[in-house]
Amino acid sequence: MSYFDAASSAPLHPVARQGLQAALDEGWADPSRLYREGRRARLLLDAAREAAAEAVGCRPDELVFTTSGTRALYDGVAGALAGRRRAGRHLVVSAVEHSAVLHSAAAHERAGGTVTEVGVDRGGAVDVPAYAAALRDDTALACLQSANHEVGTRQPVAEVAAACRAAGVPLLVDAAQSLAWGPVAGDWSLLAASAHKWGGPAGVGFLVVRKGVRFAPQGPVDERESGRAAGFENIPAIVAAAAALRAVRAEAAAEEVRLRELTERIRARVPALVPDVQVVGDPVRRLPHLVTFSCLYVDGESLLHELDLAGFSVSSGSSCTSSTLTPSHVLKAMGVLSEGNVRVSLPLGTADADVERFLEVLPDAVARVRAKLGAPPSAAAADGALDELTVDALGERCPHPVIELAKALPRVRVGGTVTVLADDEVAAVDIPAWCWTQGQEYVGAEPRGLGTAYVVRRRA
């Protein structure tokens, strides 16, 4: 079995396992106590904090340990907004942030605050001037992830941080995906990260608040972790998290070169091996271990099941794998295909042979799913005679509305239109994206009856 989902959770690093086992014997006592066992626990906690701070590039007293990276994001956003309430109640986020940031933004709006969501290009990156333009006199906080968790695109954090600094606005960076590869550049103000992303144990997060940043912890607090993270510290897990981060950093330079070559191979060969595939994310400014692509006319859940049967554990941003059937907010913001989405994120030590075997089994896996769904042949280009055609896809779910569109288009002449009636939310993302990838014209959409009418004009 080949595990290709390190972006969700990396396998426990051997150094983390050793640190965890050792700290279980020495780090079980209350580190706030003055007796011998408490002092030993405090020494372990302080050493872990110093190691983590060195890796992040901050002072040890600026870093606290939380129960997860998600908790660090919630606490970071809430604390920074509360601490700068006098400055204003405006929050700026990118459209592709982690859901914890977007949920925090929604809660802030419900409480009477205002939010500006900065869009991204088709590669998934924000435009620095556009981000800077979103900052206002009443902006209390800005948020930007260092690298995207679904497509791997690195954001221009240093440039955005400079714009925020010039505007007098603190910037919170979600560094969960990138911290294993190096510290986050730029003059940021707050940072959140999650240990299980780099081979530490789950249940440990980092929250960094730079000196001078106004911060008012919200929710339950106590005297631990500078009052910014309530509860008894899980010292063995914290020790393991810091040890894992130090270990992966030592391996990062060599592994970055090797894994980037493997993901470049996937990016180049998948479109050649599988027809109607869109590789998404910035091709250059990206994480070295992560590559994402979307396969037309494929049900994401079925494709992941086929790959699992073939021995590969991968992830997906496809709505077809979600119980809510809503499209990935990241892929939606980028305006790219969400159907049949596959995210490959290679853990440290991934073998060349495993990637080659993945490239061997993928074409057949996609073909089997397409055959089950009745997908059209690739590049069907009959000379149709109809001026217009309406396809009823009401009640159909991803990827069926796009499949029906692809089947219908050859029946109209060049310049003719196909109208797809659909009530699946994903169609609003995938039909325009399909037009873009296939060189067809997306005319627009309007409500009609119980659904929406999507109009496409044939260009070729």
Residue pairs with C-beta under 8 A, 6 or more apart in sequence:
1 311
1 312
1 313
2 311
2 312
2 313
2 350
2 354
2 357
2 358
3 11
3 313
3 347
4 312
4 313
4 314
4 344
4 345
4 346
4 347
4 350
4 358
5 313
5 314
5 315
5 343
5 345
6 197
6 289
6 345
6 346
6 347
6 348
7 149
7 150
7 152
7 177
7 197
7 289
7 290
7 315
7 343
7 345
8 315
8 345
9 196
9 197
9 202
10 180
10 196
10 197
10 198
10 199
10 347
10 348
11 199
11 347
12 199
12 200
12 201
12 240
12 244
13 198
13 199
13 200
13 243
13 244
13 247
13 248
13 348
14 247
15 243
15 244
15 246
15 247
16 199
16 200
16 201
16 240
16 241
16 243
16 244
16 247
17 240
18 243
19 236
19 239
19 240
19 242
19 243
19 244
20 201
20 236
20 237
20 239
20 240
22 239
23 44
23 235
23 236
23 239
23 240
24 236
26 40
26 41
26 44
27 40
27 41
27 44
27 45
27 235
27 236
27 239
28 37
28 41
28 235
28 236
29 35
29 37
29 38
29 40
29 41
30 38
30 41
30 232
31 38
31 41
31 42
31 44
31 45
31 233
31 235
32 38
32 42
32 223
32 224
33 39
41 235
44 235
44 239
45 233
45 235
45 238
45 239
46 60
47 239
47 242
48 65
48 235
48 238
48 239
48 241
48 242
48 243
49 60
49 63
49 65
49 242
50 60
51 242
51 243
51 245
51 246
52 63
52 65
52 206
52 241
52 242
52 245
53 59
53 60
53 62
53 63
53 208
55 179
55 183
55 242
55 245
55 246
55 249
56 63
56 175
56 179
56 183
56 184
56 191
56 193
56 206
56 208
57 183
57 184
58 191
58 208
58 210
59 211
61 226
62 208
62 209
62 210
62 211
63 206
63 207
63 208
64 206
64 207
64 208
64 209
64 225
64 226
64 228
64 229
65 204
65 205
65 206
65 207
65 225
65 229
65 233
65 234
65 238
65 241
66 72
66 75
66 204
66 205
66 206
66 207
66 225
66 229
67 203
67 204
67 205
67 229
67 231
67 234
68 194
68 202
68 203
68 204
68 205
69 174
69 176
69 192
69 193
69 194
69 195
69 197
69 205
69 206
70 98
70 100
70 194
70 205
71 205
71 229
72 192
72 193
72 194
72 205
72 206
72 207
73 98
73 100
73 101
73 104
73 172
73 174
73 192
74 100
74 103
74 104
75 207
75 217
75 218
75 219
75 228
75 229
76 172
76 190
76 191
76 192
76 207
76 209
77 91
77 100
77 101
77 104
77 105
77 108
77 141
77 143
77 172
78 104
78 218
78 219
79 209
79 215
79 216
79 217
79 218
79 228
80 140
80 141
80 170
80 172
80 189
80 190
80 209
80 213
80 214
80 215
81 89
81 91
81 108
81 113
81 140
81 141
82 215
82 216
82 217
82 218
83 213
83 214
83 215
83 216
84 140
84 141
84 170
84 214
85 140
85 216
87 138
87 139
87 140
87 168
88 136
88 137
88 138
88 139
88 140
89 108
89 112
89 113
89 114
89 138
89 140
90 113
90 114
90 115
90 116
90 136
90 138
90 139
90 140
91 105
91 108
91 113
91 114
91 115
91 116
91 139
91 140
91 141
91 142
91 143
92 115
92 116
92 118
92 131
92 134
92 135
92 139
92 141
92 142
92 143
92 169
93 101
93 102
93 105
93 115
93 116
93 117
93 118
93 142
93 143
93 144
94 117
94 118
94 119
94 120
94 126
94 131
94 143
94 144
94 145
94 155
95 117
95 118
95 119
95 120
95 329
95 333
96 120
96 124
96 145
96 148
96 150
96 329
96 330
96 333
96 334
97 105
97 143
97 144
97 145
97 174
98 145
98 149
98 174
98 176
99 329
101 143
101 145
101 174
102 329
105 115
105 117
105 143
106 115
108 115
109 115
116 134
116 136
118 126
118 127
118 130
118 131
118 134
119 126
119 130
119 333
120 126
120 333
120 334
121 127
121 334
122 280
122 334
122 335
122 336
123 153
123 281
123 282
123 283
123 285
123 334
124 148
124 151
124 153
124 280
124 281
124 282
124 330
124 333
124 334
125 153
125 154
125 155
125 156
125 282
125 285
126 144
126 155
126 156
126 160
128 156
128 159
128 160
128 163
131 142
131 144
131 160
131 163
132 160
132 163
132 167
134 142
135 142
135 163
135 164
135 167
135 169
139 167
139 169
140 169
141 169
141 170
141 171
141 172
142 160
142 164
142 169
142 170
142 171
142 172
143 171
143 172
143 173
143 174
144 155
144 157
144 160
144 171
144 172
144 173
144 174
145 155
145 173
145 174
145 175
145 176
145 177
146 154
146 155
146 157
146 173
146 174
146 175
146 177
146 178
146 179
146 184
147 153
147 154
147 155
147 177
147 178
147 286
147 287
148 155
148 177
148 281
148 330
149 176
149 177
149 330
150 292
150 317
150 328
150 330
150 331
150 343
151 280
151 281
151 282
151 286
151 290
151 292
151 317
151 330
151 331
151 334
151 343
152 177
152 281
152 282
152 286
152 287
152 289
152 290
152 291
152 292
152 345
153 281
153 282
153 285
153 286
154 178
154 282
154 285
154 286
154 287
157 171
157 173
157 184
157 185
157 186
157 188
158 185
158 186
158 187
159 186
160 171
160 186
161 171
161 173
161 186
161 187
161 188
162 186
162 187
164 170
164 171
164 189
165 171
165 187
170 189
170 190
170 210
170 213
170 214
171 186
171 188
171 189
171 190
172 188
172 189
172 190
172 191
172 192
173 184
173 186
173 188
173 190
173 191
173 192
174 191
174 192
174 193
175 184
175 191
175 192
175 193
176 192
176 193
176 194
176 197
177 197
177 287
177 290
178 184
178 287
179 193
179 197
179 198
179 245
180 197
180 198
180 199
180 245
180 248
180 249
180 252
181 252
181 256
181 287
181 288
182 249
182 252
184 191
188 210
189 209
189 210
189 213
190 207
190 208
190 209
190 210
190 213
190 215
191 206
191 207
191 208
192 205
192 206
192 207
192 208
193 205
193 206
194 204
194 205
194 206
195 201
195 202
195 203
195 204
195 205
195 206
195 237
195 240
195 241
195 244
195 245
196 202
196 203
196 204
198 244
198 245
198 248
199 244
199 247
199 248
199 347
199 348
200 237
200 240
200 241
200 242
200 243
200 244
200 245
201 237
201 240
201 241
203 234
203 237
204 234
204 237
204 238
204 240
204 241
207 228
207 229
209 215
209 228
215 228
217 227
217 228
219 230
220 230
221 227
221 228
221 230
222 230
222 231
224 230
224 231
224 232
224 233
225 233
248 348
251 348
255 288
255 289
255 348
255 349
256 288
257 288
259 288
259 289
259 346
259 348
259 350
260 288
260 289
262 346
262 350
262 352
262 355
263 288
263 289
263 290
263 291
263 344
263 346
265 355
265 359
266 291
266 293
266 344
266 355
266 358
266 359
267 279
267 283
267 291
267 293
269 359
270 277
270 279
270 293
270 359
270 362
271 277
271 279
271 293
273 359
273 362
273 363
274 295
274 362
274 363
274 366
275 378
275 379
276 295
276 296
276 297
276 378
276 437
277 293
277 294
277 295
277 296
278 293
278 294
278 296
278 336
278 337
278 433
278 437
279 291
279 292
279 293
280 292
280 293
280 294
280 331
280 334
280 336
280 337
280 341
281 290
281 291
281 292
289 345
289 346
289 347
289 350
290 343
290 344
290 345
290 346
291 343
291 344
292 317
292 341
292 342
292 343
292 344
293 341
293 342
294 318
294 331
294 336
294 337
294 338
294 339
294 340
294 341
294 342
295 303
295 339
295 340
295 341
295 342
295 366
296 337
296 339
296 340
296 375
296 399
296 402
296 406
296 434
296 437
297 339
297 340
297 370
297 373
297 375
297 376
297 399
297 402
297 403
297 406
298 339
298 340
298 366
298 369
298 370
298 373
298 375
298 399
299 320
299 339
299 340
299 369
299 373
299 398
299 399
300 316
300 318
300 319
300 320
300 321
300 339
300 340
300 341
300 342
300 398
301 316
301 318
301 320
301 321
302 320
302 369
302 372
302 373
303 316
303 340
303 342
303 365
303 366
303 369
304 314
304 315
304 316
304 321
304 342
306 365
306 368
306 369
307 313
307 314
307 342
307 361
307 362
307 365
310 361
310 365
311 357
311 361
312 358
312 361
314 342
314 343
314 344
315 342
315 343
315 345
316 341
316 342
316 343
317 328
317 330
317 331
317 338
317 341
317 343
318 327
318 328
318 338
318 339
318 340
318 341
318 398
319 325
319 326
319 327
319 328
319 338
319 339
319 398
319 425
319 426
320 339
320 340
320 397
320 398
320 399
320 426
325 397
325 398
325 424
325 425
325 426
326 425
326 426
327 338
327 398
327 425
327 426
327 429
327 430
328 338
328 341
331 337
331 338
331 341
331 429
332 338
332 429
335 429
335 432
335 433
335 436
336 433
337 429
337 430
337 433
337 434
337 437
338 398
338 426
338 429
338 430
338 433
339 398
339 399
339 402
339 426
339 430
340 366
340 369
340 399
344 358
346 355
373 399
373 400
373 403
374 403
375 399
375 403
375 406
376 403
376 406
376 407
380 406
380 407
380 410
381 410
381 460
382 410
382 411
383 410
383 413
384 409
384 410
384 411
384 412
384 413
384 416
384 458
385 411
385 412
385 413
386 411
386 412
386 413
386 416
387 412
387 413
387 416
387 417
388 412
388 416
388 417
388 418
388 419
389 408
389 411
389 412
389 416
389 417
389 418
389 419
390 418
390 419
390 420
390 421
391 404
391 405
391 408
391 418
391 419
391 420
391 421
392 421
393 400
393 401
393 404
393 405
393 420
393 421
393 422
393 424
393 427
394 421
394 422
394 423
394 449
394 450
394 451
395 423
396 404
396 422
396 424
397 424
397 426
398 424
398 426
398 427
398 430
399 430
400 424
401 420
401 422
401 424
401 426
401 427
401 430
401 431
401 454
402 427
402 430
402 431
402 434
404 420
405 418
405 420
405 431
405 434
405 454
405 456
406 434
406 438
408 418
408 420
409 418
409 440
409 456
409 458
412 418
412 458
413 458
414 458
414 459
414 460
415 457
415 458
416 457
416 458
417 443
417 455
417 456
417 457
417 458
418 455
418 456
418 458
419 453
419 454
419 455
419 456
420 427
420 431
420 453
420 454
420 456
421 448
421 449
421 451
421 452
421 453
421 454
422 431
422 451
422 452
422 454
423 450
423 451
423 452
427 452
427 454
428 445
428 452
428 454
431 442
431 445
431 454
431 456
432 442
434 440
435 441
435 442
435 456
436 442
439 459
439 460
440 456
440 457
440 458
440 459
440 460
441 456
441 457
441 458
441 459
442 454
442 455
442 456
443 455
443 456
443 457
444 454
444 455
445 452
445 453
445 454
445 455
446 452
446 453
447 453
